[in-house]
């Protein structure tokens, strides 16, 4: 018994020493979506702040594909020492295990939530050439042209994809989903006229302000504080509609709790900085600070809530 107690104390002491010296080398931050999207913008801004506060380089690497599954899988298989971290949308973690049959890992088990970064809303934006200036007019246009219009998303199972499927059901319309390898490529095709509309995670708002896209609604349960004049989808369709998701940082399961706690603390501090507030505001995201336990609990709620929709629709990506 004494030996067991001594071993436990030694291990605890070693973990504290490791956490104090962390990070001992450059940290690889994997962003599991292409450059230009919400995850990429938030990840690059956050990595710069963490580099300042922790005194080691945070190197951002984009590993897109399969709604974030490729990059998330790389992190899940990495050494659980805190030197490989993931910046991801919540949907990629909560839902990919439900819609992809052959991932080779369970994101909900293989990755450990560290800290949220921001709650990201999705904004319903359409091409300017479409003869509609309100959501009601757009729904009428879709009903007059069943199955003729399409919408893009960052990938199968992403929150913008699920928002589009929820919209089809709630508005009683038929549109076709076109998956991309990230929000950036989808936005490029929306601007180019290759797709008709999109539930945008905020990166297209600059184009709305420039008059290149029309903003019709927000997919949140309440109006967005930055766009109080824009209605929610729920207000128009008359049923519940919540497509918000939380972007955050994850590490491989088994990472020392002290390292997770240290990262959580520094990310929370970074989110209070002027630089991070400006970055989140640019995409109309709202910064969020939670403990690892509270962040994990929120992820489980997301898994159950959106998982129900996946099961109802029979959505599969492969």
Sine and cosine of phi, psi and omega as CSV:
sin_phi,cos_phi,sin_psi,cos_psi,sin_omega,cos_omega
0.00,0.00,-0.70,0.72,0.00,-1.00
-0.88,0.48,-0.66,0.75,0.02,-1.00
-0.89,0.46,-0.64,0.77,0.01,-1.00
-0.90,0.44,-0.67,0.74,0.01,-1.00
-0.90,0.44,-0.70,0.71,0.01,-1.00
-0.88,0.47,-0.65,0.76,0.02,-1.00
-0.89,0.45,-0.68,0.73,0.00,-1.00
-0.89,0.45,-0.67,0.74,0.01,-1.00
-0.90,0.43,-0.66,0.75,0.02,-1.00
-0.90,0.44,-0.68,0.74,0.02,-1.00
-0.90,0.44,-0.69,0.73,0.01,-1.00
-0.89,0.46,-0.66,0.75,0.02,-1.00
-0.91,0.42,-0.65,0.76,0.03,-1.00
-0.90,0.44,-0.64,0.76,0.01,-1.00
-0.90,0.44,-0.64,0.77,0.01,-1.00
-0.91,0.41,-0.66,0.75,0.03,-1.00
-0.89,0.46,-0.68,0.74,0.00,-1.00
-0.88,0.47,-0.70,0.72,-0.02,-1.00
-0.90,0.44,-0.62,0.79,0.00,-1.00
-0.91,0.42,-0.57,0.82,-0.03,-1.00
-1.00,0.03,-0.11,0.99,-0.03,-1.00
-0.97,0.24,0.66,-0.75,-0.08,1.00
-1.00,0.09,0.64,-0.77,-0.04,-1.00
-1.00,-0.01,-0.13,0.99,-0.02,-1.00
-0.39,-0.92,0.13,-0.99,0.01,-1.00
-0.83,0.56,0.59,-0.81,-0.02,-1.00
-0.97,-0.24,0.74,-0.68,0.04,-1.00
-1.00,-0.04,0.89,-0.45,0.07,-1.00
-0.98,-0.22,0.95,-0.31,0.02,-1.00
-1.00,0.07,0.82,-0.57,0.14,-0.99
-0.97,-0.24,0.87,-0.49,-0.15,-0.99
-1.00,0.02,0.42,0.91,0.10,-0.99
-0.66,-0.75,0.29,-0.96,-0.08,-1.00
-0.93,0.36,0.21,-0.98,0.08,-1.00
-0.86,0.52,0.54,-0.84,0.09,-1.00
0.99,-0.15,-0.34,0.94,-0.01,-1.00
-0.99,0.13,0.02,-1.00,-0.04,-1.00
-0.89,0.46,-0.69,0.72,-0.01,-1.00
-0.88,0.47,-0.65,0.76,-0.01,-1.00
-0.92,0.39,-0.72,0.70,-0.02,-1.00
-0.90,0.45,-0.70,0.71,0.01,-1.00
-0.93,0.38,-0.66,0.75,-0.03,-1.00
-0.90,0.45,-0.67,0.74,-0.03,-1.00
-0.93,0.36,-0.64,0.77,0.03,-1.00
-0.92,0.40,-0.68,0.73,-0.01,-1.00
-0.92,0.40,-0.65,0.76,-0.03,-1.00
-0.87,0.49,-0.60,0.80,0.02,-1.00
-0.91,0.42,-0.64,0.77,0.02,-1.00
-0.93,0.36,-0.65,0.76,0.01,-1.00
-0.92,0.38,-0.56,0.83,0.05,-1.00
-0.89,0.46,-0.64,0.77,0.03,-1.00
-0.91,0.42,-0.73,0.69,-0.14,-0.99
-0.98,0.18,-0.50,0.86,-0.08,-1.00
-0.98,-0.22,-0.15,0.99,0.13,-0.99
0.96,0.28,0.29,0.96,0.09,-1.00
-0.75,-0.66,0.43,-0.90,0.04,-1.00
-0.92,0.40,0.66,-0.75,0.18,-0.98
-0.91,-0.42,0.95,-0.31,-0.12,-0.99
-0.99,-0.15,0.88,-0.47,-0.02,-1.00
-1.00,0.10,0.76,-0.65,0.07,-1.00
-0.79,-0.62,0.82,-0.57,0.05,-1.00
-1.00,0.08,0.82,-0.57,0.05,-1.00
-0.76,-0.65,0.97,0.25,-0.08,-1.00
-0.99,0.15,0.17,-0.99,0.10,-0.99
0.79,-0.61,0.63,-0.78,0.08,-1.00
0.81,0.59,0.77,0.64,0.01,-1.00
0.78,0.62,0.69,0.73,0.07,-1.00
1.00,0.05,-0.03,1.00,-0.09,-1.00
-0.92,0.38,-0.55,0.84,-0.05,-1.00
-0.92,0.38,-0.78,0.63,0.02,-1.00
-0.91,0.42,-0.66,0.76,0.02,-1.00
-0.89,0.46,-0.61,0.79,0.02,-1.00
-0.91,0.42,-0.61,0.79,0.04,-1.00
-0.88,0.48,-0.67,0.74,-0.01,-1.00
-0.94,0.34,-0.65,0.76,0.00,-1.00
-0.86,0.52,-0.53,0.85,-0.04,-1.00
-1.00,-0.03,-0.06,1.00,-0.04,-1.00
-0.97,0.22,0.27,-0.96,0.05,-1.00
-0.88,0.47,0.73,-0.69,-0.04,-1.00
-0.99,0.15,0.88,0.47,-0.05,-1.00
-0.88,-0.48,0.12,0.99,0.03,-1.00
0.99,0.12,0.00,1.00,-0.02,-1.00
-1.00,-0.09,0.02,1.00,0.19,-0.98
-0.75,-0.66,0.88,-0.47,-0.03,-1.00
-0.80,-0.59,0.32,-0.95,-0.05,-1.00
-0.86,-0.50,0.73,-0.68,0.22,-0.98
-0.96,-0.27,0.88,-0.48,-0.13,-0.99
-0.57,-0.82,0.38,-0.93,0.23,-0.97
-0.94,0.33,0.42,-0.91,0.05,-1.00
-0.92,0.40,-0.57,0.82,-0.03,-1.00
-0.88,0.48,-0.60,0.80,-0.01,-1.00
-0.90,0.45,-0.52,0.85,0.00,-1.00
-1.00,0.06,-0.69,0.72,-0.11,-0.99
-0.96,0.27,-0.46,0.89,-0.19,-0.98
-0.88,-0.47,-0.37,0.93,-0.09,-1.00
-0.87,0.49,-0.55,0.84,0.03,-1.00
-0.92,0.40,-0.31,0.95,0.00,-1.00
-1.00,-0.02,-0.51,0.86,-0.13,-0.99
-0.97,-0.26,-0.29,0.96,0.05,-1.00
-0.95,-0.31,0.85,-0.53,-0.09,-1.00
-0.97,0.25,-0.51,0.86,-0.18,-0.98
-0.85,-0.53,0.74,0.67,0.00,-1.00
-0.92,0.39,-0.61,0.79,-0.08,-1.00
1.00,0.04,-0.01,1.00,0.07,-1.00
-0.37,-0.93,0.35,-0.94,0.05,-1.00
-0.97,-0.26,0.94,-0.33,-0.06,-1.00
-0.83,0.56,-0.57,0.82,-0.03,-1.00
-0.94,0.35,-0.37,0.93,-0.01,-1.00
-0.96,-0.27,-0.55,0.83,-0.11,-0.99
-0.99,0.13,-0.26,0.97,-0.03,-1.00
-0.84,-0.54,0.63,-0.77,-0.04,-1.00
-0.94,-0.34,0.82,-0.58,0.03,-1.00
-0.91,0.42,0.73,-0.68,0.02,-1.00
-0.97,-0.24,-0.83,0.56,-0.05,-1.00
-0.31,-0.95,0.60,-0.80,0.15,-0.99
-0.97,0.26,0.35,-0.94,0.10,-1.00
-0.91,-0.42,-0.77,0.64,-0.02,-1.00
-0.34,-0.94,0.54,-0.84,0.17,-0.99
-1.00,0.10,0.84,-0.55,-0.10,-1.00
-0.94,-0.34,0.84,-0.54,0.07,-1.00
-1.00,-0.01,0.31,-0.95,0.09,-1.00
-0.90,-0.44,0.68,-0.73,-0.08,-1.00
-0.91,-0.41,0.80,-0.60,-0.01,-1.00
-0.98,0.21,0.94,-0.35,-0.02,-1.00
-0.85,-0.53,0.60,-0.80,-0.03,-1.00
-0.79,-0.61,0.28,-0.96,0.10,-0.99
-0.89,0.47,0.57,-0.82,0.00,-1.00
-0.93,0.38,-0.38,0.92,-0.04,-1.00
-0.96,0.29,-0.29,0.96,0.00,-1.00
-0.96,0.27,0.75,-0.66,-0.08,-1.00
-0.98,0.18,0.94,0.35,0.04,-1.00
-0.41,-0.91,0.70,-0.71,0.00,-1.00
-0.86,-0.50,-0.08,1.00,0.07,-1.00
-0.72,-0.70,0.26,-0.97,0.01,-1.00
-0.91,0.40,-0.60,0.80,0.03,-1.00
-0.88,0.47,-0.68,0.73,0.03,-1.00
-0.91,0.42,-0.62,0.79,0.00,-1.00
-0.92,0.39,-0.67,0.75,0.04,-1.00
-0.88,0.47,-0.66,0.75,0.05,-1.00
-0.88,0.47,-0.64,0.77,0.03,-1.00
-0.90,0.44,-0.67,0.74,0.01,-1.00
-0.91,0.42,-0.63,0.78,0.01,-1.00
-0.93,0.36,-0.46,0.89,0.05,-1.00
-0.99,0.16,-0.24,0.97,-0.02,-1.00
-0.74,-0.68,0.89,0.45,-0.09,-1.00
-0.87,0.49,0.75,-0.67,0.07,-1.00
0.90,0.44,0.30,0.95,-0.03,-1.00
-0.98,-0.20,-0.32,0.95,0.00,-1.00
-0.96,-0.28,0.42,-0.91,-0.03,-1.00
-0.76,-0.65,0.35,-0.94,0.04,-1.00
-0.77,-0.64,0.55,-0.84,0.01,-1.00
-0.98,-0.21,0.30,-0.95,0.06,-1.00
-0.46,-0.89,0.24,-0.97,0.06,-1.00
-0.93,0.36,-0.13,0.99,0.03,-1.00
0.45,-0.89,0.28,-0.96,0.03,-1.00
-0.86,0.51,0.80,-0.60,0.03,-1.00
1.00,0.01,-0.10,1.00,0.05,-1.00
-0.94,0.35,0.34,-0.94,0.00,-1.00
-0.88,0.48,-0.62,0.79,0.09,-1.00
-0.90,0.43,-0.55,0.83,0.07,-1.00
-0.91,0.41,-0.75,0.66,-0.01,-1.00
-0.90,0.44,-0.56,0.83,0.07,-1.00
-0.88,0.48,-0.65,0.76,0.04,-1.00
-0.90,0.43,-0.66,0.75,0.03,-1.00
-0.92,0.39,-0.65,0.76,0.07,-1.00
-0.89,0.46,-0.64,0.77,0.01,-1.00
-0.90,0.44,-0.70,0.72,0.04,-1.00
-0.82,0.57,-0.69,0.72,-0.03,-1.00
-0.95,0.33,-0.73,0.68,-0.08,-1.00
-0.93,0.36,-0.63,0.78,-0.04,-1.00
-1.00,0.01,-0.10,0.99,-0.02,-1.00
0.84,0.54,0.81,0.59,0.03,-1.00
-0.79,-0.62,0.23,-0.97,0.04,-1.00
-0.85,-0.53,0.90,-0.43,0.09,-1.00
-0.71,-0.70,0.27,-0.96,-0.08,-1.00
-0.95,-0.32,0.74,-0.68,0.01,-1.00
-0.99,0.10,0.70,-0.71,0.08,-1.00
-0.84,-0.54,0.96,-0.28,-0.02,-1.00
-0.99,0.17,0.59,-0.81,0.08,-1.00
-0.85,-0.53,0.01,-1.00,0.02,-1.00
-0.99,-0.11,0.46,0.89,0.02,-1.00
0.44,-0.90,0.26,-0.97,-0.02,-1.00
-0.94,0.35,-0.55,0.83,-0.01,-1.00
-0.86,0.51,-0.80,0.60,0.04,-1.00
-0.88,0.47,-0.60,0.80,0.03,-1.00
-0.90,0.43,-0.68,0.73,0.01,-1.00
-0.89,0.45,-0.63,0.78,0.02,-1.00
-0.87,0.50,-0.65,0.76,0.01,-1.00
-0.96,0.27,-0.49,0.87,0.10,-0.99
-0.91,0.41,-0.70,0.71,0.04,-1.00
-0.90,0.43,-0.54,0.84,0.00,-1.00
-0.99,0.11,-0.09,1.00,0.05,-1.00
1.00,0.08,0.15,0.99,0.02,-1.00
-0.98,0.22,-0.41,0.91,0.12,-0.99
-0.81,-0.59,0.28,-0.96,-0.16,-0.99
-0.99,-0.13,-0.58,0.82,0.00,-1.00
-0.42,-0.91,0.12,-0.99,-0.08,-1.00
-0.30,-0.95,0.59,-0.81,0.22,-0.98
-1.00,-0.01,0.98,-0.19,-0.20,-0.98
-1.00,-0.01,0.77,-0.64,0.04,-1.00
-0.98,0.21,0.43,0.90,0.13,-0.99
0.95,-0.32,-0.28,0.96,-0.09,-1.00
-0.96,0.28,-0.27,0.96,-0.01,-1.00
-1.00,-0.05,-0.04,1.00,-0.06,-1.00
-0.90,0.44,-0.52,0.85,0.07,-1.00
-0.89,0.46,-0.55,0.83,0.02,-1.00
-0.97,0.23,-0.49,0.87,0.13,-0.99
-0.89,0.47,-0.72,0.69,0.00,-1.00
-0.89,0.45,-0.50,0.87,0.01,-1.00
-0.99,0.10,-0.03,1.00,0.01,-1.00
0.99,0.16,0.26,0.96,-0.03,-1.00
-1.00,-0.03,-0.25,0.97,0.05,-1.00
-0.64,-0.76,0.37,-0.93,0.09,-1.00
-0.96,-0.27,0.77,-0.64,0.06,-1.00
-0.99,-0.14,0.87,-0.50,-0.09,-1.00
-0.95,-0.30,-0.53,0.85,-0.09,-1.00
-0.25,-0.97,0.24,-0.97,0.11,-0.99
-0.90,-0.44,0.63,-0.78,-0.07,-1.00
-1.00,0.01,0.46,0.89,0.01,-1.00
-0.99,-0.13,0.30,-0.95,0.04,-1.00
-0.94,0.35,-0.36,0.93,0.03,-1.00
-0.74,-0.67,0.35,-0.93,0.04,-1.00
-0.86,0.51,0.54,-0.84,-0.05,-1.00
-0.99,0.16,0.72,-0.70,-0.03,-1.00
-0.87,0.50,-0.45,0.89,0.02,-1.00
-0.99,0.15,-0.30,0.95,-0.01,-1.00
-0.69,-0.72,0.89,0.45,-0.09,-1.00
-0.90,0.43,-0.35,0.94,0.00,-1.00
-0.99,0.12,-0.17,0.98,-0.04,-1.00
-1.00,-0.02,0.82,-0.57,-0.03,-1.00
-0.95,0.31,0.35,-0.94,0.16,-0.99
-0.99,0.15,0.36,-0.93,0.09,-1.00
-0.87,0.49,-0.64,0.76,-0.04,-1.00
-0.86,0.51,-0.60,0.80,0.01,-1.00
-0.87,0.50,-0.56,0.83,-0.09,-1.00
-1.00,0.01,-0.67,0.74,-0.06,-1.00
-1.00,0.09,-0.27,0.96,0.08,-1.00
0.98,0.21,0.41,0.91,0.06,-1.00
-0.57,-0.82,0.23,-0.97,-0.02,-1.00
-0.89,0.46,0.60,-0.80,0.00,-1.00
-0.42,-0.91,0.91,-0.42,-0.01,-1.00
-0.61,-0.79,0.96,-0.26,-0.02,-1.00
-0.91,-0.43,0.27,0.96,0.04,-1.00
-0.90,0.44,0.47,-0.88,0.11,-0.99
-0.60,-0.80,0.31,-0.95,-0.01,-1.00
-0.93,-0.37,0.81,-0.59,0.10,-1.00
-1.00,-0.02,0.61,-0.79,-0.03,-1.00
-0.28,-0.96,-0.12,-0.99,-0.09,-1.00
-0.94,-0.35,0.66,-0.75,-0.03,-1.00
-0.75,-0.66,0.38,-0.93,0.10,-1.00
-0.73,-0.68,0.25,-0.97,0.08,-1.00
-0.87,0.49,0.62,-0.78,0.07,-1.00
-0.86,0.51,0.61,-0.79,-0.05,-1.00
0.99,-0.15,-0.09,1.00,0.06,-1.00
-0.90,0.43,0.65,-0.76,-0.04,-1.00
-0.81,0.59,0.70,-0.72,-0.03,-1.00
-0.86,0.50,-0.58,0.81,0.00,-1.00
-0.91,0.40,-0.57,0.82,0.05,-1.00
-0.94,0.35,-0.68,0.74,0.05,-1.00
-0.86,0.50,-0.70,0.72,-0.01,-1.00
-0.90,0.44,-0.64,0.77,0.00,-1.00
-0.91,0.41,-0.69,0.72,0.05,-1.00
-0.89,0.45,-0.68,0.73,0.00,-1.00
-0.86,0.52,-0.70,0.71,0.00,-1.00
-0.88,0.47,-0.72,0.70,-0.05,-1.00
-0.94,0.33,-0.58,0.82,0.05,-1.00
-0.92,0.39,-0.66,0.75,0.05,-1.00
-0.87,0.50,-0.66,0.75,0.06,-1.00
-0.90,0.43,-0.67,0.74,-0.01,-1.00
-0.87,0.49,-0.61,0.79,-0.05,-1.00
-0.93,0.36,-0.26,0.97,0.06,-1.00
-1.00,0.00,-0.05,1.00,-0.05,-1.00
-0.98,0.20,0.39,-0.92,0.02,-1.00
-0.88,0.47,-0.60,0.80,-0.03,-1.00
-0.90,0.44,-0.71,0.71,-0.02,-1.00
-0.95,0.31,-0.57,0.82,0.06,-1.00
-0.90,0.44,-0.62,0.79,0.03,-1.00
-0.93,0.37,-0.64,0.77,-0.01,-1.00
-0.92,0.39,-0.70,0.71,0.02,-1.00
-0.91,0.41,-0.63,0.78,0.00,-1.00
-0.89,0.45,-0.53,0.85,-0.04,-1.00
-0.89,0.45,-0.46,0.89,0.04,-1.00
-0.92,-0.38,0.29,0.96,0.02,-1.00
0.83,0.55,0.51,0.86,0.13,-0.99
-1.00,0.02,0.28,-0.96,-0.03,-1.00
-0.84,-0.54,0.89,-0.46,-0.07,-1.00
-0.86,0.51,0.52,-0.85,-0.09,-1.00
-0.64,-0.77,0.67,-0.74,0.06,-1.00
-0.81,-0.59,0.86,-0.52,0.03,-1.00
-0.62,-0.78,0.38,-0.93,0.14,-0.99
-0.94,0.35,0.31,-0.95,0.07,-1.00
-0.84,0.55,-0.61,0.79,-0.03,-1.00
-0.93,0.38,-0.68,0.73,0.01,-1.00
-0.93,0.37,-0.60,0.80,0.05,-1.00
-0.91,0.42,-0.67,0.74,0.02,-1.00
-0.90,0.44,-0.64,0.77,0.01,-1.00
-0.90,0.44,-0.65,0.76,0.02,-1.00
-0.90,0.43,-0.63,0.78,0.02,-1.00
-0.89,0.45,-0.64,0.77,0.03,-1.00
-0.90,0.45,-0.62,0.79,0.05,-1.00
-0.89,0.45,-0.68,0.73,0.03,-1.00
-0.88,0.47,-0.66,0.75,0.01,-1.00
-0.86,0.52,-0.69,0.73,-0.01,-1.00
-0.96,0.28,-0.69,0.72,-0.08,-1.00
-0.91,0.42,-0.80,0.60,-0.04,-1.00
-0.98,0.18,-0.42,0.91,0.06,-1.00
-0.89,0.46,-0.55,0.84,0.04,-1.00
-0.88,0.47,-0.65,0.76,0.03,-1.00
-0.91,0.40,-0.65,0.76,0.02,-1.00
-0.87,0.50,-0.68,0.73,0.00,-1.00
-0.93,0.37,-0.63,0.78,-0.01,-1.00
-0.91,0.42,-0.65,0.76,-0.06,-1.00
-1.00,0.03,-0.22,0.98,-0.05,-1.00
0.93,0.37,0.45,0.89,-0.07,-1.00
-0.90,0.44,0.79,-0.62,0.08,-1.00
-0.66,-0.75,0.54,-0.84,-0.03,-1.00
-0.97,-0.26,-0.16,0.99,0.00,-1.00
-0.53,-0.85,0.00,0.00,0.00,0.00
